Every structure is written in structure tokens, then in C-alpha cells.
């Protein structure tokens, strides 16, 4: 039976992990993630969970410990942000390459230098090709729901890949919301007991992480990519099961206000909330604009994305990161490649916003939406990336 409680995004992440019957948590504190592991360590200290909490000396060690625990068949959770995720970078590839279904919460934060503790997506986008399933949440409810679902699909024997659930630092991590949570028993029934296909045990020794030369390395990477691409089918299945358990419906791509819409913005995370409000305002004025929010970023949900924009003529793709030296940002490149390969003639332009925690105002969002809406019949958009809110 569901109940409503007040939790921040970080607390929601810890609460979800608590209910998922996690065996091992290894983590190192870093703002704005610290509350997640602090909360979980309290659960351990108070005897509310039967988990091993490993205090390590760095995020690199945290992921190393998570990998070791996962290889023994344990259910594993961790959390990090920004420089911590960057320090983990080497081990992120090891986790996915060894097919460890670790679930990690990332409280997205800008990367130094200069030092900044506030939100943007440069940390996760810097690791977007590490072979992890990647989810972006709009609010604390989604953080809670996606962590529970992530354990279910990551541990599936046809997937066996780690998953990262992203929440915007401070905007979500420290903001209190009403959260509808399931009972502990309901979550335990939903995630089940992890049943590893292979695991390290003294009784049946196996080799893990052996050197693989050119003879077989490419085949192993192909298998990993194939599993990641096919994971979208398992994610869909888990979404349907979660709807039956919770009444809340998830899918790879969330849409808002696209009924009759000719233009839309594409964005990740909490920004979608602002975009939805502005979309309502503009639709009241007769401008049919909507919002496309990929919940799943990796694997990029090609089919769902194409279906969501099937009637849209122009898109503004918003990035909360910079791909330095690249023609466009990472989300834009995925969107453009998806449209091009499908033969879809949609006008698309790219905008960078919100770096280092800077707000995007409703007025700025309205300007972006109107840029898309008013240029539907134009020959083409300005090919330069727009930088929103940069002071002259």
C-alpha cells in the first residue's frame, strides 16, 4: 500500500536503495551527493538494513569495491557526483566490461575548473560512452521510481549491465518533495533476489578480468554493445511491471503537450519541468509547442524518440554541458543522427544552458520555444550553437 512522505531527491535515492535489499554499498562523500550515502549509513547503523557499508578513501576505490562485491553475486549500490565520477572513470568501464549490474545515483554537478558545486550534466556526459544504462530524472519521485526499476532490469540475465540514475544537483538533490512510496515488502517482491549467472566463490573458481588480445577483444565488446542495445526491451518490460505495482507509468521517452504540436524542445532532467509550464502558457496563446524528455539516455531510445516527434517540424535541443571543440552537444548529435538515419526532415537547432547551476528562466525557455515555433517555415535555423543567458 502506497503512502506519501516528504523527502529530498538525495533522501529519495537512499530510501529506494534501502527498500531494494542491497547487500553492499561502497561510497565516498562529495557534494551534492553526500546526503545519499549519509542517509544509507544511518540505515545501516540503526539496523534497518542488512547491508555492508564500506567507507573507502576515494571514488576510484568506491567503484573498485562495488565491482568486487558485484562479482561475488551481491546486490550493489553507490552514489557520486562531478569530480568523484571523473575519478571513477577508469572503473566505470571495468564495471560494464565485467557485466556488473551495479546501480549508481549521480547527483549531477559541474566539473572543475573553476570550482563549482552546482548542477550541470558535464560529469555524466563525460562518461556517456562507458557502457552503462543511463537514466535522467525530472524530480524526486522519478529518482525513487527509477532506482527501484534499475535494479530489476540491470540484474536481468539478458542485460547484466550497470545503471546510473541521474538527478540534478541541488535542484533535486536538496529540494523537499512529496513522495509516494511503496511498502518495503512490495519493493522487495518487485526487485526479487539477485540470481547471478556467474560469480566468484572459492568452491568454483573462475577467471575474471583476464588479458584479452586482438583475437577476441572485439567480440567481447560487441557482446557488451549488443546487450546494451537490447536492454531497451527489458526496460520496457520492467516499466510495464512497475506500472502494475505502483500505478505510475514510465517509458524510455516522456512527452508533454505534443498533441497537435509543430515544435518542441528536447531536454534532460529537471529542466523539463520549466519547459512543461512554458509549453502550457504558449499553447494558451495559440502556439502549439511541446516537450520531449528522454528518460533513458543510454541506450538512446531511437524508436521511442522517433515516435514521439513523428508530427513535429522543428526541435530545439537543450544541453546542460559543452562538448568542447565539437560542432554540437552530445544530445543534439544523438537527436540529429536519429532523425537523419530515419530520413526525417525536421529542423533542429542546439542550445547550451544552465552551466554551473545557472537557472534557465521561463522567459528564456519561452524564447527558445518560440525560436523553434516561428521558424518552422524557414529555410534553416542558425547553425551556431546558442548559449542561453551568457552575460556580455
C-alpha positions in Angstrom: 0.0 0.0 0.0 1.4 3.4 -1.0 2.0 6.3 1.4 3.1 9.9 0.9 6.2 11.2 2.7 8.4 14.3 2.3 11.9 13.6 1.0 14.6 15.4 -0.9 16.0 13.8 -4.1 19.0 12.5 -2.2 16.9 11.1 0.5 14.6 9.5 -2.1 17.6 7.7 -3.6 18.7 6.4 -0.2 15.2 5.3 0.7 14.8 3.4 -2.6 18.1 1.7 -2.1 17.1 0.7 1.4 13.9 -0.9 0.1 15.8 -2.8 -2.6 17.5 -5.1 -0.1 21.0 -4.0 -1.1 23.9 -6.2 0.1 26.8 -3.8 -0.3 27.2 0.0 -0.5 30.7 1.4 -1.1 30.9 5.2 -1.5 32.9 8.3 -0.8 31.2 11.6 0.1 31.0 14.5 -2.4 28.6 17.4 -2.7 25.8 17.3 -3.6 25.6 13.6 -3.3 26.8 13.2 0.2 23.3 13.0 1.8 22.6 9.8 -0.1 25.3 7.8 1.5 24.9 9.6 4.8 21.2 8.5 4.9 22.1 5.0 3.9 24.8 4.8 6.5 22.2 5.7 9.1 20.0 2.9 8.0 23.0 0.5 8.4 23.9 2.0 11.9 20.3 1.7 13.1 19.9 -1.9 11.9 17.2 -1.1 9.4 19.1 -2.9 6.6 21.4 -5.9 6.5 24.0 -4.2 4.3 27.7 -4.0 4.3 28.7 -0.3 4.2 32.3 0.2 3.0 33.9 3.6 3.8 36.7 4.0 1.2 39.4 6.6 0.6 38.3 7.7 -2.9 35.6 7.3 -5.5 38.0 5.2 -7.6 38.2 2.8 -4.6 34.4 3.0 -4.2 33.7 1.7 -7.6 36.5 -0.9 -7.3 34.9 -2.2 -4.1 31.5 -2.2 -5.8 32.9 -4.2 -8.7 34.4 -6.8 -6.4 31.2 -7.1 -4.4 29.1 -7.4 -7.5 31.3 -10.2 -8.9 30.5 -12.3 -5.8 26.8 -12.1 -6.6 25.9 -9.3 -4.2 23.4 -6.6 -5.0 25.4 -3.3 -5.0 24.6 0.4 -4.8 26.7 3.5 -4.8 26.4 7.3 -5.4 28.7 10.1 -6.6 29.0 13.4 -8.4 31.2 15.5 -10.6 34.9 15.1 -9.7 34.0 11.9 -8.0 32.5 10.4 -11.1 35.6 11.6 -13.1 37.9 9.8 -10.6 35.8 6.7 -11.1 36.1 6.9 -14.9 38.6 4.1 -15.3 36.5 1.8 -13.2 33.2 2.6 -14.9 34.5 0.8 -18.0 35.6 -2.1 -15.9 32.2 -2.4 -14.3 30.4 -2.6 -17.6 33.1 -4.7 -19.3 32.8 -7.3 -16.4 29.0 -7.1 -16.7 28.4 -6.0 -13.1 24.8 -4.8 -12.6 25.7 -2.1 -10.1 23.1 0.7 -9.6 24.6 4.2 -9.0 23.0 7.5 -8.3 24.7 10.6 -9.8 23.8 14.0 -8.4 24.9 15.9 -11.4 27.4 18.7 -10.8 29.8 20.8 -12.9 33.4 19.8 -13.3 36.3 21.9 -12.3 38.0 24.2 -13.1 36.9 26.7 -12.0 35.5 25.1 -8.9 31.7 24.9 -8.9 29.5 22.7 -6.8 26.2 23.3 -8.7 24.4 21.5 -11.4 25.2 20.7 -15.0 25.5 17.5 -16.9 29.2 17.6 -17.8 30.0 14.8 -15.3 27.8 12.2 -16.8 28.2 13.4 -20.3 31.9 12.9 -19.9 31.2 9.3 -19.2 28.4 8.8 -21.6 30.2 6.1 -23.6 31.2 4.0 -20.6 28.7 1.2 -21.4 26.2 2.0 -18.6 22.5 2.3 -18.9 21.8 5.9 -18.1 18.6 7.5 -16.8 17.8 11.2 -16.2 15.1 12.0 -13.6 13.0 15.2 -13.6 12.0 15.1 -9.9 12.5 13.1 -6.6 9.6 10.8 -7.4 11.3 9.7 -10.6 14.6 9.2 -8.7 12.9 6.9 -6.3 11.0 5.0 -9.0 13.9 4.6 -11.5 16.3 3.3 -8.8 13.9 0.5 -8.0 13.3 -0.3 -11.7 17.1 -0.1 -12.4 17.9 -3.0 -10.1 15.2 -5.1 -11.9 16.5 -4.5 -15.4 20.2 -4.2 -14.7 20.3 -7.6 -12.9 18.4 -9.4 -15.6 20.5 -12.2 -17.1 19.9 -10.9 -20.6 21.3 -7.5 -19.6 23.8 -7.7 -16.8 25.0 -4.1 -17.1 25.4 -1.3 -14.6 22.9 1.6 -14.5 23.3 5.2 -13.5 20.3 7.3 -12.3 21.0 11.0 -12.7 19.4 13.8 -10.7 20.2 17.5 -11.0 22.4 18.6 -8.1 20.7 20.9 -5.5 17.7 21.5 -7.8 16.6 17.9 -7.0 19.2 16.5 -4.6 18.4 19.1 -1.8 14.8 20.0 -2.6 12.0 18.6 -0.5 9.0 17.0 -2.3 6.0 14.9 -1.5 6.9 11.4 -2.5 4.6 8.4 -3.0 6.5 5.3 -1.8 5.6 1.7 -1.8 5.8 -0.6 1.2 9.1 -2.3 1.8 7.6 -5.7 1.1 6.2 -4.5 -2.2 9.6 -3.3 -3.4 11.3 -6.5 -2.3 8.8 -8.5 -4.2 9.3 -6.3 -7.3 13.1 -6.4 -7.4 13.3 -10.0 -6.2 16.5 -11.7 -5.2 19.6 -11.3 -7.4 20.4 -14.6 -9.2 23.9 -14.1 -10.7 24.8 -16.2 -13.8 28.4 -16.3 -12.8 30.1 -15.3 -9.6 33.3 -15.5 -7.7 33.2 -18.2 -5.0 36.1 -20.4 -3.5 34.2 -23.6 -4.4 34.1 -22.9 -8.1 37.0 -20.7 -9.1 36.7 -18.7 -12.4 38.9 -16.2 -14.2 37.7 -12.6 -14.2 39.4 -9.7 -16.0 41.9 -11.7 -17.9 44.0 -10.1 -20.6 42.3 -10.5 -24.0 44.3 -9.9 -27.1 43.1 -8.9 -30.6 41.8 -12.4 -31.2 38.7 -12.0 -29.0 38.6 -8.5 -27.6 36.4 -7.1 -30.3 33.9 -10.0 -29.9 33.6 -9.2 -26.2 32.9 -5.5 -26.9 30.4 -6.4 -29.5 28.5 -8.6 -27.0 28.5 -5.8 -24.5 27.1 -3.3 -27.0 24.5 -5.9 -28.1 23.4 -6.3 -24.5 23.2 -2.5 -24.0 21.1 -2.0 -27.2 18.8 -4.9 -26.3 18.4 -3.7 -22.8 15.7 -1.2 -24.0 13.4 -4.2 -24.5 13.9 -5.3 -20.8 13.4 -1.7 -19.7 10.1 -1.5 -21.4 9.1 -4.8 -19.8 10.1 -3.5 -16.3 8.2 -0.2 -16.9 5.0 -2.2 -17.5 5.5 -4.3 -14.4 6.2 -1.2 -12.3 3.1 0.5 -13.5 1.1 -2.5 -12.3 2.9 -2.3 -8.9 2.8 1.5 -8.4 0.2 2.9 -10.8 2.9 5.2 -12.3 3.7 4.8 -16.0 7.3 5.1 -17.3 8.8 4.6 -20.7 12.0 5.5 -22.5 10.8 8.9 -23.6 8.4 11.2 -21.8 6.4 13.7 -23.8 4.2 16.6 -22.9 1.9 18.8 -24.9 2.7 17.2 -28.2 -0.9 16.8 -29.3 -1.0 18.9 -32.5 2.4 20.4 -31.6 4.5 21.5 -34.6 7.6 22.5 -32.5 9.2 21.1 -29.3 12.1 21.3 -27.0 14.2 18.3 -26.1 15.9 18.3 -22.7 17.0 16.1 -19.8 16.3 16.2 -16.1 14.6 18.9 -14.0 14.6 21.4 -16.9 11.7 19.6 -18.3 9.5 20.9 -15.5 10.1 24.5 -16.6 9.6 23.6 -20.2 6.2 22.0 -19.5 5.0 25.1 -17.7 6.1 27.4 -20.5 4.5 25.0 -23.0 1.2 25.4 -21.3 1.5 29.2 -21.4 2.3 29.2 -25.1 -0.4 26.8 -26.0 -2.9 29.1 -24.3 -1.7 31.8 -26.7 -2.2 29.5 -29.7 1.4 28.4 -30.2 1.4 24.6 -30.4 4.7 23.6 -28.7 5.6 20.6 -26.6 8.3 18.9 -24.6 10.3 15.8 -25.3 12.2 14.4 -22.3 14.3 11.2 -22.8 14.1 9.3 -19.5 16.6 6.8 -21.0 19.7 8.4 -22.5 21.8 5.3 -23.0 20.9 3.2 -24.9 19.5 6.1 -26.9 15.8 5.1 -27.4 15.7 5.5 -31.2 12.2 4.0 -31.8 10.5 5.8 -28.9 12.1 9.1 -29.8 11.1 8.9 -33.5 7.6 8.0 -32.5 7.4 11.0 -30.1 8.4 13.5 -32.7 6.5 12.0 -35.7 4.4 15.1 -36.2 6.9 17.7 -35.1 8.5 20.0 -37.7 11.2 21.7 -35.6 13.1 20.9 -32.4 15.3 23.0 -30.0 17.7 20.5 -28.3 18.9 21.8 -25.0 22.3 20.8 -23.5 23.4 21.3 -19.9 27.0 20.6 -20.9 29.6 21.6 -23.6 31.4 19.2 -25.9 34.5 21.4 -26.2 35.6 21.7 -29.8 32.7 19.7 -31.2 30.2 21.2 -33.7 27.3 20.5 -31.3 26.5 18.9 -28.0 26.0 15.2 -27.3 22.2 15.1 -27.0 21.9 17.1 -30.2 24.2 14.8 -32.1 22.1 11.8 -31.0 18.9 13.5 -32.0 20.3 14.6 -35.4 21.8 11.2 -36.2 18.5 9.5 -35.3 16.5 11.8 -37.5 18.9 11.6 -40.4 19.1 7.9 -40.4 15.3 7.7 -40.4 15.1 10.1 -43.3 13.1 12.6 -41.2 13.1 16.2 -42.4 13.0 18.1 -39.1 14.6 21.4 -38.5 16.9 21.2 -35.4 19.0 23.7 -33.5 21.2 23.4 -30.4 21.3 25.5 -27.3 23.6 25.3 -24.2 22.2 26.5 -20.9 22.4 26.2 -17.2 26.2 25.5 -16.8 27.4 25.6 -13.2 23.9 25.8 -11.8 22.7 28.9 -13.6 18.9 28.9 -13.9 17.1 29.0 -17.2 14.2 31.4 -16.7 10.7 30.8 -18.1 11.3 33.9 -20.3 14.4 32.3 -21.8 12.6 29.0 -22.2 9.8 30.8 -24.0 12.3 32.5 -26.3 13.7 29.1 -27.3 10.3 27.6 -27.9 9.3 30.5 -30.0 12.5 30.3 -32.0 11.5 26.8 -32.9 7.9 27.6 -33.5 8.4 30.7 -35.6 11.0 29.2 -37.8 9.0 26.1 -38.9 8.7 27.5 -42.4 12.2 29.0 -42.5 14.9 27.6 -44.9 17.0 26.6 -41.9 17.9 27.5 -38.4 21.1 29.4 -37.3 23.7 26.6 -37.4 25.6 28.2 -34.5 25.0 26.7 -31.0 23.0 29.2 -28.9 24.4 30.0 -25.4 21.5 30.9 -23.2 21.9 33.5 -20.5 25.6 34.3 -21.2 26.3 37.8 -19.9 28.0 40.2 -22.4 
